[in-house]
Amino acid sequence: MEKHVFVMAGGGTGGHVIPGIAVARELVHRGHEPVFIGTKAGMEARLVPAAGFDIEWVEIGGLKGLSLARRARTAFELPRSVLEARRILRNRGAAGVFSMGGYAAAPVVLAAALSRTPIVLMEPNAMPGMTNRRMAHLARRALVSFNEAMPYFPFERVEIAGLPVRAEFFALPFKQRSEPPVVFVTGGSRGSRTLNHAVQGLIPLLKQPVKIILQTGRDMHEEMKAAISHPDVSVVPFIDDMPGTFAQADLIVCRSGAGAVAELAAAGKPAILVPYPYAADDHQMANARAMERAGAARVVADKEMNGPRLSSEIQVCLEGTTLEAMARAARDRAKPGAAARAATLLEEYAEAKN
């Protein structure tokens, strides 16, 4: 197959960048050349160069939840950003565009549509982001992770493909319950004040032996290390080997971003999900409810999570064969091969264009 250049669009948050990097790696493996387009203010400015990929820049800001002045500035920037993105597509000889959404993707997708460059979208959340919702009609194919997201895209151009997840999560074997059970609590790499304090309040309420691993985030580590002194609670600031920690855990308490939910499914791990309350369009709650409907998780609103509630939820999960049933339901949602599917579609559209 001929070597092609593919443009990877999407930025702002890690959730918009990391899956794109996974698809880019798959494209490199197949002999193609990926190049990213993003903004210097988003996570892509750090993550993409660190992953070893080339990136070009456009100037564009967000719209959602911002001031009227910021939204007016974004509207003013958009035409110039589209022209700049179109110039990059032309100069690079782009054969296709892969978009994860986010405000940085909008000018690239519009430029691709104007130049008739094939577009493949990937939407990781149950509630699609604004950019993907508005650009849905421009894509040749929309790859989604949740059935709940499918109605937002043209029926004949949408499919369930999942989200790229490291192979180590899929490789984890089905785990027999430990005695005592191991509960892993994490608010992500930066931690969560709500979850940290819930664990602090949980300790005196435990009704049976449970081992807890708490990833606090670096900012709160010293505070929580001083506040929690219990032989069965491990308080750590950050975990590098997340698949290894998943392997130890019988139950995971965490947020419900698309990446976290995809990792839970890949690993087949039951979860108590506490959606981040300020996520755009409340998409974390939509993700969590989808997992709950599947029988893979229990959901607690952030404002309701505290020591007593966490204790109660853990006890429910540890009853009978509940953990095992949740684990099977989680793994039933696993979707391996998401990056490969995106790469295959990009190749097919590129070859058809020639």
N, C-alpha and C positions, 0 to 999 in steps of 0.2 A: 504494500500500500504506500502511496505517496506520502511524504512527510508534509505535515500541515502546521500552520501557526494558529493557535486557539487563544482567544482572549478570555480571561477569567475576571468577572465583574462581581462586586459585592464587598461591602466593607462597613466600617463603623464599629461593630462588635466582633468578638471572637467567633460567635455563632455564625456570622456571615462570612468569615474568612477561612476558618479551619477546614470545613468540608471542601471548600474550593481548592485548598492546598492538597487535600487527598485526591481529588479528581486530577489536579495538575500532575501529581506524581504518577498516577496511572497513565496519563497521556505521555509523559516522558518515557515510561516503561515501554510504550508502544511505538516510540521513535518520533514523537511529535514535539513541538516547541510551544509551551504555554507562556503567556505573558499576562501579568495582572494590570488592571487599571483601578486606581483607588485615590483616596485623599490622604494628605499628610497628617490630617487630624485623627484619622481612624486607626483601629488596631492593625489594619493591613500594613501601615507604615513600619511597624515593628515585626510583625509575624511573617510577612512575605519575604523580606530580605533575609531574615533568620533561617527561613526554609530553603534559601538558595535560589529563589526565583526573581526574574526581572519584573520591575513594576514601573509604570508610567502614571503621571498624576493629572487629575482634573480638580477644579475648585467647585465644590458644591456642598451645601449644608443640608440639614434635615428640615422636616416640616412638622412632624408629629410632636405635640406637647411643647412647642417652642413659642416664643413671643411673636407678636404680629410683625415686629421689625425684622426678626430673624427669618420668618417665613417670606416676607417681602424680598429680603436680600437673596434668599434661595431662588425665588421665582426670577429675579433679575439675573442670577448666575446661570440658570439652566440653559438658555440658548447658547451661550458661549461655551458651556461645558459639553453640550451635545456636539458642537462644531469641533471642539478639541478632540473629543472621543472619536468622531468620524475621521479626523486626520490621522489619529493613531491607528485605527483599523485599516485605513488605506495604506499607510506607510509600512505597516507590519504585514500586509497581505493576509489579513485574518480570514480564515476559512469558516469560522464559527465562533459564537459567544456563549459562554456558560455563566449563568447568573445565579447567585445565591440570594439576591434581593438586598435590601438596605438602601439608604439614600444614595450611596456612592454608585449603585448599579443603574440608577434611573437614566442618566445621560448616555451611558454605554449601550443600554438596551434600545433607547430611542435612536441612537446613531446607527446601530446594527439594523434596525427596521428600515431606516431611510436608505441604507446602502444594500438592502436585501441580503444581509448576512444572516445565516440561520442562527436561531436562538434556542437554547435549552435552559429552562428554569428549574431550579430545585427549591422546594419549599419545605422546610423542616418542621414547621409547627402546625398544630391542629387549626389554629386561626392564622391564615396567611398574613404576612406583613403588607403594609400599604403599597410598597413598590411592586411586589409580585401580583397583588390584586389588580392594580391598575395596568400592569404590563402583560397580563395573562393572555390577551388576544393576540399579542405580537409573537408569541413563542410557537415554535414547531412542536415542542413537547414540554410538558410540565411534570416533573417528578416529585411526588409528595410522600410524606411519611405516615400520614393519618388519613383514614377514610373521611374524617370530618372536613378535611381540606379540599376534597375533590369537587364539591359543588362550586367552588370559586374559579374553576378553570373550565374551558370548553371540554365537554364530555369526551369527544373523539381524540383529544390531545393530552389527556392526563392519565397517569398510571401511578400505582403504589410502587415505590422503589426503595424507600427507607433513606437513611442518612449514613454517609461513610463513617464507619467506626473501626478502630484499630482491631486487627485480627486477634490480638491477645484476649479481647473480651469474648469473642465467639468461641475461642478455644477452651474457655473455662468449663470443666466438667460439672454435671449436676451435683450439687453438694448435699451430703447427708448432714442433718442438723447437729451442730456441736453441742456439747454439754460441758459447761454452760453455753447458751447461745451467744453469738458475737453480733453486736449491733454497731454498724459504722454510721457515724453522723458527720455530714459535711455540708457546708454552705458554699462549696466551690473553693477555688484557689484563694479567694480573698476572705472566705469565711462568712458567717452570718451571725449577727448579734442575737437574733431571735433564737436560732438553734443552739448557740453556745449557752445562752442563759437557760434554755429549756433543759439542757443536760445538767447544768448546775442545780436546777430545781428538782431534777429527777432523782438524784442520788439518794436522798433520805427516804424516797417513796418506793424503791424497788422491793417487790414482794417475793422475788426469786432471784437466784444467782444469774447475773448477766454480765458479760464482758463488753465494754464500750470503747470504741476507738473514736476520738473526737478530733477532727481537723478544724482548728479554730480560725485559720488565717493568721498571717504574721502580725497584724496590728493588734489582735486581742490575745495573742498567745500567753504573754507574761501574766496578764490579768487573770485568764482562765486557769493557768497553771497554779497560780496562788490560791484561787478560789476553790478548786476541785482537788481534793487529796483523798484518793480512794485507790486501793490496790488493784481493783478491776477496771479502772478507767485510765486509758492511755490518751494523754493530751499532747497533740503534735501541731506545729504551725502549718506544715505543708507536706503533702505526700507526693513523691515523684513516681512511685510505682503504683498507680491507681489500679491496674488489673490485678496486681498481687494483693492489694487490700480488699478488692471485691472478692477474690478467691477465699479470703478468710471469713467474710461476712455472711451471716445467715439472714440479716435484715439490714436495709439501708434507709437512712433518713436523710432526705436531701431536697433541694429545689427541683423544679421541673422544666428547666430549659430543654430545648430540643436535643442537645448533645447528651445531657445527663439521662434523659428518657431513653434515647437510642442505646446508650451503654448499658442501662438496666435491662433492656430487652435482649441485647446481644449476650449478656452474661447470665440471663435467666435469674435475676435477683428480685425478690419481693421488696416492696418499698412503702415507706410512709412519706408522701410528697407534701411539701410545704411551699406552694408557689410564691415566687417573689411578687409582692403586691403591686409594684410599680412597673412591671413589664409592659411594653407597648401592646395596646389592645387586650390587655390581660391574657396574653397568649399562654403564659405558664399555667394559668388555671385551666385553660382549654386542654392543654397537653395532659395535665394531671387527671382531669375528669375522664379523658379518653382511656387512660391507663386504669382508672378505677372501674369504668364500665367493662373493661376487658377482664376484670378480676385480678389484675396484677398489682394493685396498689390501694392504699387508703389515703385519703386527702384531708388535710387540715389547713384551714386558712391561717395566714401568718399571724393575724391579730388574735387567734384562738390558741396558738401554740405556746405552751408553758410547761413547767415540770409535771404537774398533775395530768395534763392532757397527753403529754408524751408517754408517761407511765401507763396510762390507760390504753393508748393505742398499741404500745408494745405488748401488753398483756393479751389483747385481742389477737394480735398476730401470732403469738406463741401458743395459742389454744389448739389442741388436737393436731390436725393435719393442715391447718390454715397456711402455714409457711410453704409447704410443699405445693399446695394448689396454686398459690400466688406465683411461685417460681415457675411452674409449668405455663401459667397464663402469660407471664412476662416473656418467656422464651418463644411462645407461639407468635409474638409480635416481632421477633427478630427478622431483619431483612438484610442478609449478607449480599455483597456484590453491588452496592449502590454506586460506588465510584466507577466500577467497571461498566455498569449500565449507562451512566452519563457519558463516559468516554466512547462507548460504542455508538451511541446516538450521534454524538458530534462527528465521529468518523463517517457515519452513513450519510449525514446531511452534507458534509464537506465533499464527499465523493459524488453525490447526486448533483451538487452545484457545478462541478467541473464538466 
